[in-house]
Amino acid sequence: MSLLKCGDAVGIIACSNGLSLESKVYLNNLKKILNGLGLKVVFSEKLFKEKDIFNGTNIEKAQVLMRFFKDKDIKVIFDVSGGDLANGILEYLNFEDIKNNPKPFFGYSDLSVVLNSLYSKSNVCSYLYQIRNLIGNDSENQIKNFKNTFIEKKDNSLLTFNYRWIQGEEMEGIVIGGNIRCFLKLVGTEYMPDFNNKILFLESLSGNVAKMSTYINQYKQIGAFDNIKGIILGNFTEMEDNNYSPNIAELIKGTINNANIPIIKTEEIGHKGNSKCIIIGEKVRFKNKRN
């Protein structure tokens, strides 16, 4: 899946919380790595905190994103932020212009609101992945997988992840979802994708059993599980690092109480530095390969 070639420009943006000035160090390191891959880096002027946690107004941040989408020289947009603020830009985006100027958008965590809105409003696929993984604790593998998958098209190593079956035999459908808490911000808005016949992906950085139970019950109460084709559970970092019981798979099985919904669990997509990528808006298929 070659998205990029040598000489292409990529945009670096922050649609959620503003970055601290100390982040300039890792952004410079990220630029060096991307330059080393043959890419030209274009930084947004709205990356760093200007007041409290804000790196500009919602309108200003939306304008930057729209400019990046309409800039023919920029081939891919990478969001390096996270936190709580990304949904503030949605009402100021021109989704028709985005539909007419589609390009890959990468982000994770709070950017789940943007990823899913791009799919629901513009039918644009987006990539749940944090480009900062290239400078994280698994940088060597991340750089190699990123290069092989998105530049040299040698393989799909960044898009291929290990998983185990929790229940069911196979699932097929278009992936929606993301961070279990942040995705819920779209409930009741025009930006929430239709859950019917979709595969729901969920992951989380923080949150104990009580919080996860609250979120899962809200999904149930809005009818998210009524007509889906399956569930992919990613990494639930706090839950798994602390061996909370019941675990996330047990919690979601007990809450939805429907053996007909296929569920798989992966440890390889989420907030950890070795995380792989999953595409929001892409059709996928999984089949249980039994001996």
Disulfide bonds with the S-S distance in Angstrom:
none
